[in-house]
Amino acid sequence: MAPDGPADGMTTPLRHPRPGLTWGWWAVDARGFLVQFSDGPAPEHLLAHTERVDAAAAWAEEHRPTWFSGPSSTVHAFTCTGELPVYTRSGVPDSPLRLSDAPPVIAEVAALVELRRAVGDTWTVHLDEGWVRSPGR
């Protein structure tokens, strides 16, 4: 696996399931940390699971786990602010949450999108530049 891009030289197609509407989804980075993305396109293969992602978001909204939002969030959070598919960091966790420690409803949908790189100190993620591992690899 090449750390800077897909081994096959192709990028993962990205789409938004409901253009013009807010949509959030999760992924797991190369170090096993939970990453939350908001307001932009997602890897196309995730759109087959839109209902599951929506159910996970509704669960998080209803249960408001401490990692989900607030000043002490433990999730690497990125928001798409207009230029697609560029995501800018909107949350820096002091102690990042590992996918294995996330509630199962979130972990199951986050595991559907594996990032090829760790987000660590990254401030901008260009999802079309080889960040997303192709499904089944």
Contacts in CASP RR format, 6 or more apart in sequence:
PFRMAT RR
TARGET T0000
AUTHOR 0000-0000-0000
METHOD contacts of the structure
MODEL  1
MAPDGPADGMTTPLRHPRPGLTWGWWAVDARGFLVQFSDGPAPEHLLAHT
ERVDAAAAWAEEHRPTWFSGPSSTVHAFTCTGELPVYTRSGVPDSPLRLS
DAPPVIAEVAALVELRRAVGDTWTVHLDEGWVRSPGR
1 7 0 8 1.000
1 116 0 8 1.000
1 133 0 8 1.000
1 137 0 8 1.000
2 116 0 8 1.000
3 116 0 8 1.000
3 117 0 8 1.000
4 117 0 8 1.000
4 130 0 8 1.000
5 116 0 8 1.000
5 129 0 8 1.000
5 130 0 8 1.000
5 131 0 8 1.000
6 12 0 8 1.000
6 116 0 8 1.000
6 130 0 8 1.000
6 133 0 8 1.000
6 134 0 8 1.000
7 137 0 8 1.000
8 134 0 8 1.000
10 134 0 8 1.000
11 128 0 8 1.000
11 129 0 8 1.000
11 130 0 8 1.000
11 132 0 8 1.000
12 43 0 8 1.000
12 44 0 8 1.000
12 45 0 8 1.000
12 127 0 8 1.000
12 128 0 8 1.000
12 130 0 8 1.000
12 132 0 8 1.000
12 133 0 8 1.000
12 134 0 8 1.000
13 43 0 8 1.000
13 44 0 8 1.000
14 41 0 8 1.000
14 42 0 8 1.000
14 43 0 8 1.000
14 44 0 8 1.000
14 84 0 8 1.000
14 85 0 8 1.000
14 127 0 8 1.000
14 128 0 8 1.000
15 41 0 8 1.000
15 42 0 8 1.000
15 44 0 8 1.000
15 47 0 8 1.000
16 23 0 8 1.000
16 40 0 8 1.000
16 41 0 8 1.000
16 42 0 8 1.000
17 23 0 8 1.000
17 42 0 8 1.000
17 47 0 8 1.000
17 50 0 8 1.000
22 38 0 8 1.000
22 39 0 8 1.000
23 38 0 8 1.000
23 39 0 8 1.000
23 40 0 8 1.000
23 42 0 8 1.000
23 53 0 8 1.000
24 36 0 8 1.000
24 37 0 8 1.000
24 38 0 8 1.000
24 39 0 8 1.000
24 40 0 8 1.000
24 42 0 8 1.000
24 53 0 8 1.000
24 57 0 8 1.000
25 36 0 8 1.000
25 37 0 8 1.000
25 42 0 8 1.000
25 46 0 8 1.000
25 53 0 8 1.000
25 109 0 8 1.000
25 113 0 8 1.000
26 34 0 8 1.000
26 35 0 8 1.000
26 36 0 8 1.000
26 37 0 8 1.000
26 53 0 8 1.000
26 56 0 8 1.000
26 106 0 8 1.000
26 109 0 8 1.000
26 110 0 8 1.000
26 113 0 8 1.000
27 34 0 8 1.000
27 35 0 8 1.000
27 37 0 8 1.000
27 110 0 8 1.000
27 113 0 8 1.000
27 114 0 8 1.000
27 115 0 8 1.000
27 132 0 8 1.000
28 34 0 8 1.000
28 35 0 8 1.000
28 99 0 8 1.000
28 110 0 8 1.000
28 111 0 8 1.000
28 113 0 8 1.000
28 114 0 8 1.000
28 115 0 8 1.000
29 35 0 8 1.000
29 76 0 8 1.000
29 115 0 8 1.000
29 117 0 8 1.000
29 118 0 8 1.000
29 119 0 8 1.000
29 120 0 8 1.000
30 114 0 8 1.000
30 115 0 8 1.000
30 116 0 8 1.000
30 117 0 8 1.000
30 118 0 8 1.000
31 118 0 8 1.000
31 120 0 8 1.000
32 98 0 8 1.000
32 99 0 8 1.000
32 100 0 8 1.000
33 76 0 8 1.000
33 96 0 8 1.000
33 97 0 8 1.000
33 98 0 8 1.000
33 99 0 8 1.000
33 118 0 8 1.000
33 119 0 8 1.000
33 120 0 8 1.000
34 67 0 8 1.000
34 75 0 8 1.000
34 76 0 8 1.000
34 96 0 8 1.000
34 97 0 8 1.000
34 98 0 8 1.000
34 99 0 8 1.000
34 102 0 8 1.000
34 106 0 8 1.000
34 107 0 8 1.000
34 110 0 8 1.000
35 75 0 8 1.000
35 76 0 8 1.000
35 77 0 8 1.000
35 78 0 8 1.000
35 110 0 8 1.000
35 115 0 8 1.000
35 119 0 8 1.000
36 75 0 8 1.000
36 76 0 8 1.000
36 77 0 8 1.000
36 78 0 8 1.000
37 77 0 8 1.000
37 78 0 8 1.000
37 79 0 8 1.000
37 80 0 8 1.000
37 87 0 8 1.000
38 77 0 8 1.000
38 78 0 8 1.000
38 79 0 8 1.000
38 80 0 8 1.000
38 90 0 8 1.000
39 79 0 8 1.000
39 80 0 8 1.000
39 81 0 8 1.000
40 80 0 8 1.000
40 84 0 8 1.000
40 85 0 8 1.000
40 87 0 8 1.000
41 80 0 8 1.000
41 84 0 8 1.000
41 85 0 8 1.000
41 127 0 8 1.000
42 113 0 8 1.000
43 113 0 8 1.000
43 127 0 8 1.000
43 132 0 8 1.000
45 112 0 8 1.000
45 135 0 8 1.000
46 53 0 8 1.000
46 112 0 8 1.000
46 113 0 8 1.000
49 109 0 8 1.000
49 112 0 8 1.000
52 108 0 8 1.000
52 109 0 8 1.000
53 109 0 8 1.000
55 105 0 8 1.000
56 105 0 8 1.000
56 106 0 8 1.000
56 108 0 8 1.000
56 109 0 8 1.000
59 103 0 8 1.000
59 105 0 8 1.000
59 106 0 8 1.000
60 68 0 8 1.000
60 103 0 8 1.000
60 105 0 8 1.000
60 106 0 8 1.000
61 68 0 8 1.000
63 103 0 8 1.000
65 103 0 8 1.000
66 72 0 8 1.000
66 74 0 8 1.000
67 73 0 8 1.000
67 74 0 8 1.000
67 75 0 8 1.000
67 97 0 8 1.000
67 102 0 8 1.000
68 75 0 8 1.000
72 94 0 8 1.000
73 91 0 8 1.000
73 93 0 8 1.000
74 93 0 8 1.000
74 94 0 8 1.000
74 95 0 8 1.000
74 96 0 8 1.000
74 97 0 8 1.000
75 91 0 8 1.000
75 93 0 8 1.000
75 96 0 8 1.000
75 97 0 8 1.000
76 89 0 8 1.000
76 91 0 8 1.000
76 92 0 8 1.000
76 93 0 8 1.000
76 96 0 8 1.000
76 119 0 8 1.000
76 120 0 8 1.000
77 89 0 8 1.000
77 90 0 8 1.000
77 91 0 8 1.000
78 87 0 8 1.000
78 88 0 8 1.000
78 89 0 8 1.000
78 90 0 8 1.000
78 91 0 8 1.000
78 119 0 8 1.000
78 125 0 8 1.000
79 87 0 8 1.000
79 88 0 8 1.000
79 90 0 8 1.000
80 86 0 8 1.000
80 87 0 8 1.000
80 88 0 8 1.000
81 88 0 8 1.000
85 126 0 8 1.000
85 127 0 8 1.000
85 128 0 8 1.000
86 124 0 8 1.000
86 125 0 8 1.000
86 126 0 8 1.000
86 127 0 8 1.000
87 124 0 8 1.000
87 125 0 8 1.000
87 126 0 8 1.000
87 127 0 8 1.000
88 123 0 8 1.000
88 124 0 8 1.000
89 119 0 8 1.000
89 122 0 8 1.000
89 123 0 8 1.000
89 124 0 8 1.000
89 125 0 8 1.000
96 120 0 8 1.000
99 107 0 8 1.000
99 110 0 8 1.000
99 111 0 8 1.000
100 107 0 8 1.000
102 110 0 8 1.000
112 135 0 8 1.000
113 132 0 8 1.000
114 132 0 8 1.000
114 133 0 8 1.000
115 131 0 8 1.000
115 132 0 8 1.000
115 133 0 8 1.000
116 130 0 8 1.000
116 131 0 8 1.000
116 132 0 8 1.000
116 133 0 8 1.000
117 131 0 8 1.000
119 125 0 8 1.000
125 131 0 8 1.000
END
